[in-house]
Amino acid sequence: MSKTLYLMRHGQTLFNQVHKIQGWCDSPLTELGIRQAQVAGQYFKDKGILLDAAYASTSERACDTLEQVTDLPYQRVKGLKEWNFGRFEGEHEYLNPPLPYNDFFVAYGGESQTEVEARMAKTLQEIMTITTGTNILAVSHGASCANFIRHWSHTSEVTRKEPIANCCIFKFEFSENEFKLLEIINHDFSKLME
């Protein structure tokens, strides 16, 4: 039986707003971030999608996002955390190296790209295997989502062409221990900016 994973990035945070590197460090959702999460929650209602289970990264920004999307009880999972950027945590984004980051952050106490990809792949495989129900929500982070998508790019016809926006949702089919990206849901937040 196939299941559907809705993998989602958290809403805008204070550090997103002031362009700080935010991996394992955390900052609160902004007012806009809360409203973005509510728009994402409305997407599920409008489509008639009933979520059976929900998971969030242990970071507060992911948990707070999930709580705006659904009233379901949820589990906090460390494996869904953002890339650990080591000593670059909390520094300005202009210090980031050009993409792909590869092993850059390892020398500064952070994770390599292969570690993030393997962690996300293992965590979401376990979640989808143990969870009963059909529609599962997991709230994570931009770089973590990007690396999970990269891990399963060989099974997917849908490709990501833009940066991962706040509260973007990636719809995956999970069948026979394989993930396939079916759709990328980007919300229209233009009315929130007015």
One Martini backbone bead per residue (centre of mass of N, CA, C, O) as a GRO file, in nm:
protein
  194
    1MET     BB    1   0.096   0.037   0.023
    2SER     BB    2   0.056   0.363  -0.026
    3LYS     BB    3   0.204   0.670   0.072
    4THR     BB    4   0.199   1.012   0.203
    5LEU     BB    5   0.435   1.275   0.189
    6TYR     BB    6   0.456   1.587   0.373
    7LEU     BB    7   0.711   1.805   0.308
    8MET     BB    8   0.810   2.080   0.525
    9ARG     BB    9   0.872   2.406   0.568
   10HIS     BB   10   0.910   2.649   0.760
   11GLY     BB   11   0.856   2.947   0.867
   12GLN     BB   12   0.933   3.249   0.915
   13THR     BB   13   1.213   3.400   1.068
   14LEU     BB   14   1.419   3.610   1.221
   15PHE     BB   15   1.678   3.499   1.073
   16ASN     BB   16   1.565   3.522   0.791
   17GLN     BB   17   1.517   3.832   0.802
   18VAL     BB   18   1.845   3.887   0.897
   19HIS     BB   19   2.044   3.681   0.762
   20LYS     BB   20   2.090   3.412   0.931
   21ILE     BB   21   2.243   3.135   1.032
   22GLN     BB   22   2.018   2.834   1.043
   23GLY     BB   23   2.020   2.536   1.212
   24TRP     BB   24   2.050   2.438   1.528
   25CYS     BB   25   1.970   2.694   1.564
   26ASP     BB   26   1.728   2.943   1.686
   27SER     BB   27   1.411   3.102   1.593
   28PRO     BB   28   1.139   3.276   1.571
   29LEU     BB   29   0.854   3.336   1.448
   30THR     BB   30   0.699   3.539   1.259
   31GLU     BB   31   0.414   3.678   1.168
   32LEU     BB   32   0.445   3.574   0.880
   33GLY     BB   33   0.511   3.276   0.953
   34ILE     BB   34   0.237   3.215   1.080
   35ARG     BB   35   0.068   3.282   0.825
   36GLN     BB   36   0.199   3.077   0.638
   37ALA     BB   37   0.111   2.827   0.802
   38GLN     BB   38  -0.194   2.882   0.768
   39VAL     BB   39  -0.195   2.854   0.461
   40ALA     BB   40  -0.097   2.561   0.460
   41GLY     BB   41  -0.336   2.452   0.623
   42GLN     BB   42  -0.552   2.537   0.411
   43TYR     BB   43  -0.465   2.348   0.187
   44PHE     BB   44  -0.566   2.085   0.320
   45LYS     BB   45  -0.861   2.172   0.343
   46ASP     BB   46  -0.917   2.241   0.040
   47LYS     BB   47  -0.824   1.932  -0.049
   48GLY     BB   48  -0.920   1.716   0.170
   49ILE     BB   49  -0.675   1.655   0.367
   50LEU     BB   50  -0.613   1.389   0.586
   51LEU     BB   51  -0.426   1.367   0.858
   52ASP     BB   52  -0.266   1.096   1.045
   53ALA     BB   53   0.030   1.229   1.080
   54ALA     BB   54   0.294   1.397   1.285
   55TYR     BB   55   0.608   1.578   1.228
   56ALA     BB   56   0.901   1.726   1.394
   57SER     BB   57   1.134   1.902   1.451
   58THR     BB   58   1.299   2.012   1.746
   59SER     BB   59   1.257   2.279   1.645
   60GLU     BB   60   1.057   2.540   1.718
   61ARG     BB   61   0.987   2.638   1.425
   62ALA     BB   62   0.857   2.363   1.345
   63CYS     BB   63   0.647   2.327   1.569
   64ASP     BB   64   0.498   2.599   1.528
   65THR     BB   65   0.412   2.537   1.243
   66LEU     BB   66   0.250   2.277   1.288
   67GLU     BB   67   0.041   2.412   1.492
   68GLN     BB   68  -0.084   2.584   1.244
   69VAL     BB   69  -0.174   2.337   1.056
   70THR     BB   70  -0.236   2.137   1.311
   71ASP     BB   71  -0.402   1.945   1.585
   72LEU     BB   72  -0.225   1.726   1.591
   73PRO     BB   73  -0.050   1.510   1.728
   74TYR     BB   74   0.313   1.503   1.784
   75GLN     BB   75   0.647   1.436   1.680
   76ARG     BB   76   0.975   1.473   1.785
   77VAL     BB   77   1.263   1.485   1.550
   78LYS     BB   78   1.601   1.500   1.514
   79GLY     BB   79   1.635   1.398   1.207
   80LEU     BB   80   1.478   1.682   1.102
   81LYS     BB   81   1.695   1.861   1.117
   82GLU     BB   82   1.909   2.078   1.041
   83TRP     BB   83   2.186   2.170   0.940
   84ASN     BB   84   2.505   2.167   1.072
   85PHE     BB   85   2.711   2.478   1.093
   86GLY     BB   86   2.846   2.525   1.346
   87ARG     BB   87   3.028   2.821   1.382
   88PHE     BB   88   2.805   2.960   1.178
   89GLU     BB   89   2.606   2.996   1.379
   90GLY     BB   90   2.447   3.317   1.365
   91GLU     BB   91   2.562   3.417   1.120
   92HIS     BB   92   2.607   3.561   0.835
   93GLU     BB   93   2.519   3.465   0.509
   94TYR     BB   94   2.781   3.580   0.360
   95LEU     BB   95   2.964   3.328   0.475
   96ASN     BB   96   2.870   3.150   0.276
   97PRO     BB   97   2.927   2.932   0.057
   98PRO     BB   98   2.908   2.805  -0.228
   99LEU     BB   99   2.732   2.609  -0.410
  100PRO     BB  100   2.807   2.336  -0.286
  101TYR     BB  101   2.901   2.259   0.045
  102ASN     BB  102   2.956   1.982   0.140
  103ASP     BB  103   3.241   1.987   0.373
  104PHE     BB  104   3.283   2.276   0.492
  105PHE     BB  105   3.158   2.246   0.804
  106VAL     BB  106   3.341   2.030   0.940
  107ALA     BB  107   3.584   2.220   1.033
  108TYR     BB  108   3.337   2.372   1.225
  109GLY     BB  109   3.145   2.129   1.356
  110GLY     BB  110   2.982   2.013   1.128
  111GLU     BB  111   2.818   1.897   0.855
  112SER     BB  112   2.780   1.705   0.591
  113GLN     BB  113   2.600   1.644   0.318
  114THR     BB  114   2.591   1.331   0.347
  115GLU     BB  115   2.482   1.334   0.638
  116VAL     BB  116   2.217   1.481   0.590
  117GLU     BB  117   2.103   1.292   0.374
  118ALA     BB  118   2.113   1.028   0.545
  119ARG     BB  119   1.941   1.126   0.782
  120MET     BB  120   1.682   1.192   0.624
  121ALA     BB  121   1.639   0.920   0.487
  122LYS     BB  122   1.623   0.747   0.745
  123THR     BB  123   1.400   0.898   0.900
  124LEU     BB  124   1.170   0.884   0.678
  125GLN     BB  125   1.170   0.580   0.650
  126GLU     BB  126   1.087   0.519   0.941
  127ILE     BB  127   0.829   0.682   0.956
  128MET     BB  128   0.679   0.539   0.713
  129THR     BB  129   0.698   0.247   0.831
  130ILE     BB  130   0.559   0.296   1.130
  131THR     BB  131   0.320   0.446   1.003
  132THR     BB  132  -0.001   0.482   1.018
  133GLY     BB  133  -0.146   0.554   0.737
  134THR     BB  134  -0.139   0.788   0.455
  135ASN     BB  135  -0.106   1.090   0.579
  136ILE     BB  136   0.210   1.260   0.613
  137LEU     BB  137   0.364   1.496   0.828
  138ALA     BB  138   0.675   1.696   0.777
  139VAL     BB  139   0.870   1.926   0.964
  140SER     BB  140   1.136   2.124   0.840
  141HIS     BB  141   1.410   2.219   0.624
  142GLY     BB  142   1.568   2.343   0.361
  143ALA     BB  143   1.837   2.169   0.342
  144SER     BB  144   1.708   1.902   0.422
  145CYS     BB  145   1.507   1.886   0.189
  146ALA     BB  146   1.712   1.908  -0.044
  147ASN     BB  147   1.864   1.640   0.032
  148PHE     BB  148   1.623   1.451   0.005
  149ILE     BB  149   1.562   1.512  -0.290
  150ARG     BB  150   1.838   1.425  -0.396
  151HIS     BB  151   1.822   1.124  -0.302
  152TRP     BB  152   1.535   1.097  -0.498
  153SER     BB  153   1.586   1.190  -0.802
  154HIS     BB  154   1.585   0.902  -0.956
  155THR     BB  155   1.248   0.869  -0.905
  156SER     BB  156   1.196   1.162  -1.024
  157GLU     BB  157   1.025   1.400  -1.240
  158VAL     BB  158   1.035   1.611  -1.033
  159THR     BB  159   1.183   1.939  -1.020
  160ARG     BB  160   1.387   2.170  -0.868
  161LYS     BB  161   1.420   2.535  -0.952
  162GLU     BB  162   1.389   2.658  -0.667
  163PRO     BB  163   1.392   2.783  -0.390
  164ILE     BB  164   1.303   2.716  -0.060
  165ALA     BB  165   1.029   2.811   0.073
  166ASN     BB  166   0.832   2.901   0.302
  167CYS     BB  167   0.604   2.638   0.339
  168CYS     BB  168   0.687   2.438   0.155
  169ILE     BB  169   0.557   2.153  -0.033
  170PHE     BB  170   0.632   1.799  -0.046
  171LYS     BB  171   0.508   1.544  -0.255
  172PHE     BB  172   0.516   1.201  -0.159
  173GLU     BB  173   0.566   0.880  -0.258
  174PHE     BB  174   0.528   0.567  -0.067
  175SER     BB  175   0.683   0.269  -0.208
  176GLU     BB  176   0.869   0.012  -0.154
  177ASN     BB  177   1.089   0.204  -0.004
  178GLU     BB  178   1.004   0.453  -0.192
  179PHE     BB  179   1.056   0.774  -0.324
  180LYS     BB  180   0.828   1.017  -0.489
  181LEU     BB  181   0.809   1.308  -0.654
  182LEU     BB  182   0.500   1.481  -0.739
  183GLU     BB  183   0.501   1.771  -0.576
  184ILE     BB  184   0.510   2.136  -0.568
  185ILE     BB  185   0.405   2.358  -0.302
  186ASN     BB  186   0.336   2.693  -0.367
  187HIS     BB  187   0.251   2.974  -0.211
  188ASP     BB  188   0.047   3.264  -0.188
  189PHE     BB  189   0.183   3.558  -0.009
  190SER     BB  190   0.107   3.847  -0.118
  191LYS     BB  191  -0.125   3.927   0.089
  192LEU     BB  192   0.075   3.927   0.344
  193MET     BB  193   0.253   4.188   0.247
  194GLU     BB  194   0.038   4.438   0.272
   0.00000   0.00000   0.00000
